[in-house]
Amino acid sequence: MPDAKLKQEIAESRAEIDNVREHLSSGMHTVHKDLSLISLVPKFSAGPNATPLEDFLASIDRAALLGKWQVTD
């Protein structure tokens, strides 16, 4: 009985390895995006005490870099 279970687990592992190999050979890499980093971007407002536009845009760039965002994100 344990032998049959072991053979089943080996077959499942081989199938999973084949899937990983196929994914890697396709040239597509998995990228994990963290869109929750949008919380690092302060709200922009105009006015005499407002954060300068350059600093606001820089905070977006930093969050995008950390979160591996694309232009479309």
C-alpha positions in Angstrom: 0.0 0.0 0.0 2.7 2.6 0.9 4.5 1.7 -2.4 1.4 2.8 -4.4 1.1 6.1 -2.6 4.8 6.8 -3.1 4.5 6.1 -6.9 1.5 8.5 -7.0 3.5 11.2 -5.2 6.4 10.7 -7.6 4.1 11.0 -10.6 2.6 14.2 -9.2 6.0 15.6 -8.5 7.2 14.8 -12.1 4.1 16.5 -13.5 4.7 19.6 -11.4 8.4 19.6 -12.5 7.4 19.4 -16.1 5.0 22.4 -15.6 7.8 24.4 -14.1 10.2 23.5 -16.9 7.6 24.4 -19.5 7.0 27.8 -17.8 10.7 28.6 -17.6 11.4 27.6 -21.2 8.6 29.8 -22.5 10.6 32.8 -21.5 7.9 34.2 -19.3 9.0 35.2 -15.9 6.7 35.6 -13.0 6.7 39.1 -11.6 5.0 39.8 -8.3 3.5 43.3 -8.1 2.7 44.9 -4.8 0.0 47.5 -5.6 -0.5 48.0 -1.9 2.5 50.3 -2.0 0.2 53.0 -3.3 -0.3 53.8 0.4 3.3 55.2 0.3 2.2 57.9 -2.2 0.8 61.0 -0.3 -2.3 62.7 -1.5 -1.5 65.6 -3.8 -3.0 69.0 -3.0 -2.3 72.5 -4.3 -1.6 75.4 -2.0 1.2 77.2 -0.2 1.9 74.4 2.2 1.6 71.6 -0.4 4.4 69.1 -1.2 6.2 70.2 -4.4 5.1 68.4 -7.5 8.6 67.0 -8.1 8.5 65.4 -4.6 5.0 64.0 -5.2 6.1 62.4 -8.5 9.3 61.1 -7.0 7.2 59.3 -4.3 5.2 57.6 -7.1 8.4 56.6 -8.8 9.8 55.1 -5.6 6.6 53.1 -4.8 6.5 51.9 -8.4 10.1 50.7 -8.3 9.6 48.9 -5.0 6.4 47.3 -6.2 7.7 46.4 -9.6 4.8 48.3 -11.3 4.5 48.7 -15.0 3.5 51.9 -16.8 0.0 50.5 -17.1 -0.2 50.1 -13.3 
